[in-house]
Amino acid sequence: MMNKMTSILLMMTLKINQDLPIKYYLNLYNEPGVTDHYSTLYDILSYLIRVIEVKNKELTLNNLKFSSKTLKYVFGDNIKDETFKANIVKNIKELISLECLKVNGETINVTEKGLTYFYTIE
């Protein structure tokens, strides 16, 4: 028998958090001086959610995962810039230490904590 949290996560609907910093609403979160490790998480989450929708998959925490190869799709040609790439790696390591991301073998999963920084699960 599934517990309440498991059943919620199996059929989750997301609503953007009302108290999210304004830079995300204005799409300015990657501007110099305001970008941070959460900006990296937002880019990754946005990409993963779009792919899940396009592929008509269920939006679950299990489907919110990526690999190093995914990053070239998330960040495009910017990932070829060594400084940019080093910053992304640093941000991902910080997000792992904050438990917003979790390493699972070859993939990295977005945790509930990472997801709920931006969204309310309904």
Backbone as a ProteinNet text record, in pm:
[ID]
protein_1_A
[PRIMARY]
MMNKMTSILLMMTLKINQDLPIKYYLNLYNEPGVTDHYSTLYDILSYLIRVIEVKNKELTLNNLKFSSKTLKYVFGDNIKDETFKANIVKNIKELISLECLKVNGETINVTEKGLTYFYTIE
[TERTIARY]
83.6	0	88.3	55.5	134.2	94.4	195.1	161.2	114	64.8	6.3	107.6	231.4	332.4	364	375.6	403.4	292.4	168.3	58.3	55.7	92.4	97.6	206	321	431.5	406.8	325.1	295.9	209.3	126.8	35.8	51.4	174.1	191.9	163.9	108.4	88.9	168.1	237	322.2	262.8	279.2	238.8	358.5	395.8	513.6	491.2	594.1	584	561	472.8	440.2	556.9	639.5	748	882.4	878.7	999.5	1058.8	1191.7	1251.4	1204.7	1183.6	1127.6	1210.6	1341.7	1427.4	1379.5	1312.6	1261.3	1135.1	1051.8	929.7	963.3	1070	1109.7	1210.6	1242.4	1339.4	1476.6	1514.9	1643.7	1740.4	1707	1784.1	1924.3	1953.9	2087.4	2167.7	2115.1	2188	2308	2418.3	2535.8	2498.8	2550.8	2526.2	2407.8	2316.7	2201.2	2195.6	2281.1	2280.6	2341.2	2291.8	2342.7	2320.3	2349.1	2334	2188.3	2094.1	1952.8	1915	1985.5	1961.4	1992.2	2099.6	2135	2026.1	1979.1	1872.1	1745.7	1712.7	1593.1	1603.8	1721.4	1740.5	1724	1782.8	1773.5	1629.6	1563.6	1423.2	1333.4	1350.2	1267.4	1282.8	1406.8	1432.2	1366.6	1389.8	1335.5	1183.3	1119.3	972.7	921.3	989.1	948.4	958.8	1068.9	1089.1	983	953.5	850.2	715.3	682.7	555.3	551.8	660.1	665	653.3	716.2	712.7	589.8	499.6	378.2	406.6	513.9	546.4	478.4	471.2	418.4	520.6	472.2	559.1	577.1	688.9	721.6	865.6	900.1	1038.7	1132.5	1088	1172.3	1207	1121.4	1147.2	1226.2	1248.3	1326.5	1472.3	1537	1676.2	1749.4	1881.7	1963.1	2102.7	2176.8	2315.9	2401.8	2531.1	2620.6	2591.1	2548.1	2514.4	2393.9	2302.2	2182.8	2219.3	2328.7	2366.4	2392.3	2437.9	2459.7	2326.6	2219.3	2087.8	2029.4	2058.4	2007	2075.2	2207.7	2284.4	2339	2312.8	2353.3	2503.5	2542.9	2684.1	2760.8	2690.2	2758.1	2840.6	2798.9	2868	3008	3035.1	3168.4	3267.9	3217.9	3303.3	3350.1	3480.8	3534.8	3500.9	3497.8	3462.4	3316.9	3229.4	3086.9	3066.5	3131.4	3118.9	3165.8	3278.4	3330.1	3231.6	3166.9	3068.3	2945	2900.8	2787	2820.9	2940	2983	2987.6	3041.5	3046.9	2905.3	2813.6	2674.4	2606.9	2630.8	2571	2624.4	2753.3	2810.8	2748.6	2726.9	2662.9	2519.1	2447.6	2309.9	2303.6	2403.5	2410.9	2433.7	2523.6	2550.6	2429.6	2346.1	2223.3	2106.8	2131.6	2032.9	1917.8	1946.6	1849.4	1864.2	1981.8	2011.2	2073.2	2054.7	2109.9	2172.1	2296.2	2365.2	2312.6	2279	2225.7	2295.1	2414.6	2491.1	2537.2	2497.5	2536.3	2445.1	2335.9	2241.7	2236	2177	2153.3	2003.4	1944	1800.3	1774.4	1669.2	1620.5	1543.8	1572.6	1503.2	1376.5	1295.4	1174.8	1212	1319.1	1366.2	1402.7	1471.3	1507.4	1385.8	1290.8	1169.1	1084.4	1071.4	982.9	1045.5	1172.2	1228	1154.3	1115.4	1049.2	898.9	857.6	719.1	652	522	438.8	379.7	387.5	332.7	185.9	99.8	-44.6	-97.1
-117.8	0	124.5	221.2	343.6	440.2	512.1	616.4	740.3	837.7	956.7	1031.3	1047	1119.8	1049.3	918.7	844.7	866	860.2	877.2	1019.1	1115.8	1254	1266.7	1207.2	1219.5	1144.1	1040.5	966.8	1046.7	1134.1	1210.6	1360.6	1406.8	1543.6	1645.9	1754.1	1872.4	1981.8	2061.9	2164.4	2302.5	2382.4	2521.9	2603.1	2704.2	2783.7	2852.2	2851.9	2910.8	3061.3	3109.3	3252	3335.5	3277.8	3353.1	3336.8	3288.2	3272.7	3410.6	3424.1	3553.9	3604.9	3733.6	3798.7	3772.2	3747.1	3724.2	3605.5	3509	3393.6	3430.4	3511.4	3556.6	3643.1	3722.5	3813.3	3750.9	3623.9	3551.9	3620.5	3676	3744.2	3667.2	3545.7	3468.2	3431.1	3443.2	3412.6	3537.7	3653.7	3777.7	3788.3	3847.1	3864.5	3938.1	3887.7	3949.7	3892.7	3824.4	3766.6	3614.4	3558.6	3413.3	3345.5	3226	3147.6	2999.8	2912.8	2769.4	2731.4	2806.1	2776.6	2809.1	2902.6	2932.7	2810.2	2740.8	2617.7	2513.2	2498.3	2402.6	2439	2566.2	2610.5	2575.8	2599.4	2565.3	2414.7	2335.8	2190.1	2143.9	2191.7	2153.5	2194.2	2315.2	2362.4	2270.9	2233.7	2144.1	2007.4	1949.9	1817	1815.5	1917.3	1924.4	1936.3	2017.6	2029.7	1895.4	1823.8	1693.9	1594.4	1592.7	1502.7	1533.3	1660.3	1698.5	1658.4	1684.2	1651.8	1501	1423.4	1277.6	1215.2	1298.4	1252.1	1150.7	1174.5	1089.5	1145.7	1062.7	1109.4	1199.7	1306.9	1397.8	1341.6	1271.6	1212.9	1248.7	1237	1260	1161.4	1040.2	940.2	982.3	1060.6	1106	1236.1	1298.8	1423.1	1387.9	1333.8	1292.5	1331.1	1342.2	1380.9	1323.3	1329.6	1285.5	1401.2	1380	1484.8	1515.9	1417.1	1439.3	1532.3	1526.4	1610.9	1758.4	1789.1	1929.4	2002.7	1932.7	1999.8	2042.4	1970.8	2010.1	2123.5	2121.9	2225.3	2358.4	2357.1	2481.6	2511.4	2424.4	2449.7	2465.7	2553.5	2574.6	2640	2699	2758.5	2655.5	2529.6	2424.6	2399.2	2445.1	2429.8	2529.2	2636.9	2735.8	2677.1	2659.7	2593.1	2666	2797.9	2874.6	2851.2	2857.1	2831.5	2690	2593.4	2453.3	2432.2	2492.5	2479.6	2537.7	2647	2709.4	2619.1	2556.8	2464.9	2346.3	2290.8	2177.5	2219.9	2338	2389.2	2404	2458.7	2476.5	2343.1	2244.9	2112.9	2048.7	2061.7	2008.4	2075.8	2206.4	2279	2229.5	2208.7	2159.9	2018.8	1938.2	1804.1	1817	1906.7	1923.4	1979.9	2057.8	2112.1	2013	1895.4	1789.4	1826.8	1916.5	1949.8	1853.3	1794.5	1692.4	1573.3	1455	1333.3	1249.7	1208.6	1124.2	982	924.2	788.2	714.4	664.6	596.7	696.4	672.9	759.2	881.5	882.4	993.5	1074.2	1190.2	1278	1305	1284.3	1305.8	1436.8	1505.7	1621.1	1566.6	1615.9	1569.4	1651.3	1604.9	1681	1819.6	1828.5	1958.5	2051.7	1999.3	2079.9	2125.3	2035.6	2067.4	2170.1	2153.7	2242	2379	2399.2	2534.6	2624.4	2568.7	2644.6	2619.3	2499.6	2459.8	2405.2	2420.5	2355.3	2233.4	2119.4	1995.6	1988.3	1975.2	1965.6	1830.2
0	0	0	-84.9	-93.8	16.6	66.3	161.9	87.3	159.7	97	11.1	59	-17.1	-147.9	-148.2	-270.1	-371.9	-329.3	-424	-479.2	-398.8	-448.1	-553.6	-529.7	-622.7	-752.5	-749.2	-870.8	-967.1	-915.2	-999.7	-972.2	-958.3	-914.2	-1023.5	-978.5	-1059.1	-990.3	-1068.5	-1010.7	-1028.4	-926.9	-931.4	-883.7	-959.4	-923.2	-788.9	-706	-572.7	-579.9	-495.9	-491.1	-438.3	-351.2	-288.9	-360.4	-482.9	-563	-592.4	-587.7	-620.4	-756.7	-764.9	-884.7	-1010	-993	-1110.1	-1194.4	-1131.6	-1207.1	-1284.1	-1226.6	-1295.1	-1416	-1404.3	-1511.6	-1607.6	-1584.6	-1667.4	-1668.8	-1553.8	-1539.9	-1450.5	-1416.1	-1319.3	-1366.3	-1495.2	-1546.4	-1579.5	-1543.8	-1569.4	-1475.3	-1524.2	-1438.1	-1308.7	-1200.5	-1071	-995.2	-1061.5	-992.2	-1004.2	-1087.4	-1105.3	-982.3	-952	-839.9	-870.6	-774.2	-799.8	-824.9	-769.2	-795	-939.8	-1002.2	-1143.2	-1229.1	-1195.1	-1265.9	-1247.1	-1125.3	-1097.6	-1174.7	-1181.7	-1253.3	-1402.4	-1461.6	-1603.1	-1625.2	-1537.9	-1550.9	-1533	-1430.1	-1405.7	-1521.4	-1570.1	-1682.3	-1803.2	-1832.4	-1944.7	-1921.4	-1804.1	-1774.6	-1781.1	-1727.5	-1729	-1872.2	-1955.3	-2096.2	-2167.6	-2146.2	-2211.5	-2165.8	-2036.7	-1983.7	-2049	-2063.1	-2126.4	-2272.9	-2346.9	-2489.4	-2511.7	-2424.7	-2438.1	-2373	-2321.3	-2254.3	-2143.7	-2070.5	-1955.5	-1832.3	-1728.4	-1600.3	-1534.6	-1475.4	-1401.9	-1261.4	-1240.6	-1111.5	-1076.6	-951.4	-911.3	-980.2	-1001.7	-1069.9	-1211.7	-1276.2	-1412.6	-1417.8	-1303.8	-1298.5	-1272.9	-1376.3	-1365.6	-1493	-1479.9	-1594.4	-1579.7	-1688.7	-1689.1	-1739.1	-1739.1	-1789	-1936	-2010.8	-2152.1	-2167.5	-2072.4	-2076.8	-2069.4	-2002.2	-1980.8	-2111.8	-2215.5	-2344.4	-2406.7	-2376.2	-2425.6	-2341.8	-2213.7	-2124	-2151.4	-2165.7	-2174.4	-2313.4	-2409.1	-2547.2	-2563.2	-2654.1	-2683.8	-2569.3	-2474.5	-2359.2	-2283.7	-2287.5	-2212.7	-2268.8	-2390.8	-2450.4	-2390.6	-2332.4	-2266.5	-2133.3	-2116.9	-1998	-1868.2	-1871.3	-1751.4	-1714.9	-1814.2	-1792.6	-1739.2	-1803.3	-1764.2	-1619.9	-1583.8	-1447.5	-1346.4	-1382.6	-1294.6	-1277.6	-1384.7	-1378.7	-1288.4	-1304.4	-1220.9	-1074.7	-1047.4	-909.9	-853.7	-933.6	-889.9	-862.4	-947.7	-929.1	-800.9	-775.9	-652	-530.4	-537.6	-427.9	-407.6	-517.8	-509.8	-451.9	-479.2	-420.1	-269.4	-230	-86.6	-12.5	-81.7	-22.4	-28.7	-86.7	-103.4	-196.7	-290.4	-395.6	-512.7	-524	-623.8	-552.5	-612.2	-552.9	-663.9	-644	-741	-727	-841.9	-845.5	-959.7	-933.5	-1038.4	-1143.4	-1266.4	-1379	-1393.6	-1320.2	-1332.6	-1203.8	-1216	-1101.8	-1098	-982.4	-965.9	-894.1	-935.4	-861.5	-742.8	-624.7	-504.8	-483.3	-391.2	-357	-305.5	-229.8	-179.3	-295.2	-395.8	-512.9	-590.5	-606.5	-680.3	-606.6	-476	-399.9	-371.1	-408.2	-400.5	-500.4	-613.9	-719.4	-728.7	-695.3	-718.9	-592.4	-588.1	-489	-557.9	-492.3	-548.8	-508.7	-608.9	-582.8	-621.4
[MASK]
++++++++++++++++++++++++++++++++++++++++++++++++++++++++++++++++++++++++++++++++++++++++++++++++++++++++++++++++++++++++++

